Amino acid sequence: MNHLLYFIVAVIVVYGYSVIYRKYHTYPEAETLTISETEIIPHLESNRPFLVARDLGIKEIVSIEILHRQYGDREIRVLENFRRLVPSKLPSIKNMRVDAFINDYIYAADNSYYFKTEDDYNFLGEIGLYQPVITKFSSYKPSLAFQSLSLWLGGKGTCTPFHYDSDCVNLLYLIEGAKKLYLIHPKYDSKMRGNRWIQSGASWSMAEIETILQDREIEYSETLLKPGQMFNIPRFWWHAVINLEATFAVTYHYYTLPYFIC
């Protein structure tokens, strides 16, 4: 009797896992949708790309000018800008003051270095602005989910090469500037020359952005992102971002139980 019970429980567990896994790893064929504010939550976990215009008021909390004026003496770590990620020669990191970075790279339109914070580097938390900013996204988070926030500040010409993220939800919100975002469906994964060992939860293409875009066997879409707009980057979809001018943005993530399971 006990053996039969164990067998039934095992079947239920395996079946439940397969259902959750299939749902999490379903990638619908879809063009980028332009949706209204009321449609955000129904579309969040559909694994479809969408664009929505909604001013979250983040610029009143933190902006390039606010960072320059109020936190200019803070030391930050900035990352060397790169067109493709090479495992044998990872981008260099250097420390500098916020005001020096903004003057020498943002205002001077120098694209040599990019300021980004994610994972274990929480600059907004260091200056006490993490919670006020992430609260602006709290209406999207399910009750049982872990959330996080990333920051991106770069001059004209800085970029993030093609990669995918496994995040449950990945919302890119533009505070200032303009970004061009390229998006590629996961069905082209075998053509992207991805490396999953460089960063946990992500795969980085070993090819430059232009090389991917010139490949006639790969279809891609491009979207111009403006201030006050938010773009949902679906999990496992390849994407690259280029700053068309000095640009400040944040990315909001949340992670549910299916993410941790699958």
C-alpha positions as CSV (number, residue, x, y, z in Angstrom):
1,M,0.0,0.0,0.0
2,N,2.8,2.4,0.9
3,H,4.6,1.7,-2.4
4,L,1.4,2.5,-4.3
5,L,1.0,5.8,-2.4
6,Y,4.6,6.8,-3.1
7,F,4.0,6.0,-6.8
8,I,0.9,8.1,-6.9
9,V,2.6,11.0,-5.2
10,A,5.6,10.7,-7.6
11,V,3.3,10.7,-10.6
12,I,1.5,13.8,-9.3
13,V,4.8,15.6,-8.6
14,V,6.2,14.8,-12.1
15,Y,3.0,15.8,-13.8
16,G,2.7,19.0,-11.9
17,Y,6.3,19.9,-12.7
18,S,5.9,19.1,-16.4
19,V,2.8,21.4,-16.5
20,I,4.6,24.3,-14.8
21,Y,7.7,23.7,-16.9
22,R,5.8,23.8,-20.2
23,K,4.0,27.0,-19.2
24,Y,7.2,28.7,-18.1
25,H,9.0,27.7,-21.3
26,T,6.3,28.5,-23.8
27,Y,7.4,31.2,-26.2
28,P,4.5,32.5,-28.3
29,E,5.1,33.8,-31.8
30,A,4.2,37.5,-31.2
31,E,5.0,40.9,-32.5
32,T,5.5,43.6,-29.9
33,L,2.1,44.7,-28.6
34,T,1.3,48.3,-27.7
35,I,-1.0,48.0,-24.7
36,S,-2.8,50.3,-22.2
37,E,-2.0,50.6,-18.5
38,T,-5.0,48.4,-17.6
39,E,-3.6,45.5,-19.7
40,I,-0.2,45.3,-18.0
41,I,-0.9,42.7,-15.4
42,P,-2.8,40.3,-17.8
43,H,0.2,40.4,-20.2
44,L,3.1,40.3,-17.6
45,E,3.7,36.5,-17.6
46,S,2.4,35.7,-21.1
47,N,6.0,35.7,-22.4
48,R,5.0,38.3,-25.0
49,P,6.9,41.5,-25.7
50,F,4.8,44.6,-25.1
51,L,5.3,48.4,-24.9
52,V,3.2,50.6,-22.6
53,A,3.4,54.4,-21.9
54,R,3.0,55.1,-18.2
55,D,4.8,57.8,-16.3
56,L,5.7,56.3,-12.9
57,G,7.1,59.5,-11.6
58,I,10.5,58.0,-11.0
59,K,12.3,61.1,-12.5
60,E,11.1,63.1,-9.5
61,I,12.9,60.6,-7.2
62,V,16.1,60.0,-9.2
63,S,17.5,61.4,-12.4
64,I,20.8,62.3,-14.0
65,E,20.6,65.8,-12.5
66,I,19.6,64.6,-9.1
67,L,22.5,62.1,-9.0
68,H,24.9,64.9,-10.2
69,R,23.7,67.5,-7.7
70,Q,22.9,65.5,-4.6
71,Y,25.2,62.4,-4.9
72,G,28.1,63.7,-6.9
73,D,30.7,62.8,-4.2
74,R,29.6,59.1,-4.0
75,E,32.0,56.5,-5.4
76,I,30.6,54.1,-8.0
77,R,31.9,51.2,-10.0
78,V,31.6,51.6,-13.8
79,L,31.9,49.0,-16.4
80,E,33.9,49.2,-19.7
81,N,31.5,49.4,-22.6
82,F,31.6,46.4,-24.9
83,R,30.2,45.3,-28.3
84,R,30.4,41.6,-27.5
85,L,31.3,39.6,-24.4
86,V,34.6,37.7,-24.7
87,P,35.1,35.2,-21.8
88,S,38.9,35.4,-22.0
89,K,38.8,39.3,-21.8
90,L,36.0,40.5,-19.6
91,P,35.2,44.2,-19.5
92,S,37.3,46.2,-17.0
93,I,35.7,47.9,-13.9
94,K,36.9,51.1,-12.4
95,N,35.9,53.2,-9.4
96,M,35.1,56.9,-9.7
97,R,32.9,59.6,-8.3
98,V,29.4,60.1,-9.6
99,D,30.1,63.7,-10.7
100,A,33.2,62.7,-12.5
101,F,31.4,60.0,-14.4
102,I,28.5,62.3,-15.4
103,N,30.8,65.1,-16.4
104,D,33.4,63.0,-18.3
105,Y,31.2,60.3,-19.8
106,I,27.5,61.4,-19.8
107,Y,27.8,65.1,-20.6
108,A,30.9,64.6,-22.8
109,A,29.2,61.8,-24.8
110,D,32.0,59.4,-24.2
111,N,30.8,55.8,-24.6
112,S,33.9,54.1,-23.1
113,Y,32.2,53.3,-19.8
114,Y,28.7,52.4,-18.6
115,F,27.2,52.6,-15.1
116,K,25.0,49.7,-14.2
117,T,24.0,48.1,-10.9
118,E,22.4,44.7,-10.6
119,D,22.7,41.5,-8.6
120,D,24.9,42.2,-5.6
121,Y,25.6,45.9,-6.4
122,N,22.8,48.0,-5.2
123,F,23.8,51.7,-5.5
124,L,20.2,53.0,-5.2
125,G,20.1,51.1,-1.8
126,E,23.4,52.8,-0.8
127,I,21.9,56.2,-1.3
128,G,18.4,55.3,0.2
129,L,16.5,55.5,-3.1
130,Y,16.0,51.8,-3.8
131,Q,12.8,51.4,-1.9
132,P,11.1,54.6,-3.2
133,V,11.8,53.5,-6.8
134,I,10.9,49.9,-6.5
135,T,7.6,50.8,-4.8
136,K,6.6,52.4,-8.1
137,F,6.3,48.9,-9.6
138,S,4.7,47.2,-6.5
139,S,1.2,47.1,-8.1
140,Y,2.6,44.6,-10.7
141,K,4.1,42.1,-8.2
142,P,2.1,39.0,-7.1
143,S,1.8,38.6,-3.3
144,L,4.2,35.6,-3.3
145,A,7.1,36.9,-5.3
146,F,10.7,38.2,-4.8
147,Q,11.5,41.5,-6.6
148,S,14.6,43.3,-7.6
149,L,15.7,46.4,-9.4
150,S,18.6,47.2,-11.8
151,L,19.9,50.7,-12.8
152,W,21.4,51.6,-16.2
153,L,23.2,55.0,-17.0
154,G,25.2,55.5,-20.1
155,G,26.2,58.0,-22.7
156,K,25.3,58.1,-26.4
157,G,26.6,54.9,-28.1
158,T,26.8,52.7,-25.0
159,C,25.1,49.4,-25.4
160,T,24.3,46.0,-24.0
161,P,25.0,43.2,-26.6
162,F,22.7,40.4,-27.4
163,H,21.8,38.1,-24.5
164,Y,18.8,36.6,-22.9
165,D,17.6,36.6,-19.2
166,S,15.7,33.9,-17.4
167,D,13.9,36.3,-15.1
168,C,10.3,35.6,-14.5
169,V,9.4,39.2,-15.4
170,N,11.8,41.8,-16.9
171,L,10.3,45.4,-17.3
172,L,12.6,48.0,-18.7
173,Y,11.5,51.5,-17.8
174,L,13.1,54.6,-19.4
175,I,13.5,57.6,-17.2
176,E,15.5,59.9,-19.5
177,G,17.0,59.7,-23.0
178,A,16.3,57.2,-25.8
179,K,17.1,53.6,-26.4
180,K,16.8,51.3,-29.4
181,L,16.0,47.8,-28.4
182,Y,16.4,44.8,-30.7
183,L,14.5,41.6,-29.9
184,I,14.8,38.1,-31.2
185,H,12.6,35.1,-30.6
186,P,14.0,32.1,-28.7
187,K,13.5,29.8,-31.7
188,Y,16.8,31.3,-33.1
189,D,18.7,30.3,-30.0
190,S,21.0,27.9,-32.0
191,K,22.1,30.7,-34.2
192,M,23.0,33.2,-31.5
193,R,26.3,31.7,-30.4
194,G,25.3,31.9,-26.7
195,N,27.5,31.3,-23.7
196,R,25.6,30.4,-20.5
197,W,28.6,30.1,-18.3
198,I,29.6,33.8,-18.0
199,Q,26.6,34.9,-15.9
200,S,24.1,32.8,-13.9
201,G,20.6,33.1,-15.3
202,A,21.6,34.5,-18.6
203,S,23.3,33.6,-22.0
204,W,25.5,36.1,-23.8
205,S,26.1,36.0,-27.6
206,M,29.7,35.8,-28.6
207,A,28.9,37.8,-31.8
208,E,28.7,41.5,-32.1
209,I,25.3,43.2,-32.4
210,E,25.9,44.1,-36.1
211,T,26.9,40.5,-37.0
212,I,23.6,39.2,-35.6
213,L,21.5,41.9,-37.3
214,Q,23.2,41.1,-40.7
215,D,22.4,37.4,-40.5
216,R,19.6,36.8,-43.0
217,E,18.5,33.6,-41.2
218,I,17.6,35.6,-38.0
219,E,14.5,37.7,-37.8
220,Y,14.4,40.6,-35.3
221,S,12.3,43.5,-34.3
222,E,13.4,46.9,-33.2
223,T,11.7,49.4,-30.8
224,L,12.5,52.9,-30.0
225,L,12.0,53.5,-26.3
226,K,11.2,57.0,-25.0
227,P,11.0,58.5,-21.5
228,G,7.9,57.3,-19.6
229,Q,7.7,54.1,-21.6
230,M,8.0,50.6,-20.3
231,F,9.0,47.5,-22.3
232,N,8.4,43.9,-21.2
233,I,11.4,41.8,-22.3
234,P,10.1,38.2,-22.2
235,R,12.3,35.5,-20.5
236,F,14.7,33.7,-22.9
237,W,14.1,36.2,-25.7
238,W,17.4,37.5,-27.0
239,H,17.8,41.3,-26.8
240,A,20.3,44.1,-27.4
241,V,20.0,47.7,-26.4
242,I,21.8,50.8,-27.7
243,N,21.6,54.2,-26.1
244,L,20.9,56.8,-28.8
245,E,21.7,59.6,-26.4
246,A,22.6,60.0,-22.7
247,T,20.1,57.6,-21.2
248,F,19.0,56.6,-17.7
249,A,16.7,53.6,-17.1
250,V,15.8,51.0,-14.5
251,T,14.7,47.4,-14.9
252,Y,12.2,45.8,-12.6
253,H,12.2,42.1,-12.0
254,Y,10.1,39.7,-10.0
255,Y,10.4,36.0,-9.4
256,T,7.6,33.6,-8.6
257,L,7.7,29.9,-7.5
258,P,7.7,28.6,-11.2
259,Y,10.9,30.6,-11.8
260,F,12.6,28.9,-8.9
261,I,11.3,25.5,-9.9
262,C,12.0,25.8,-13.7
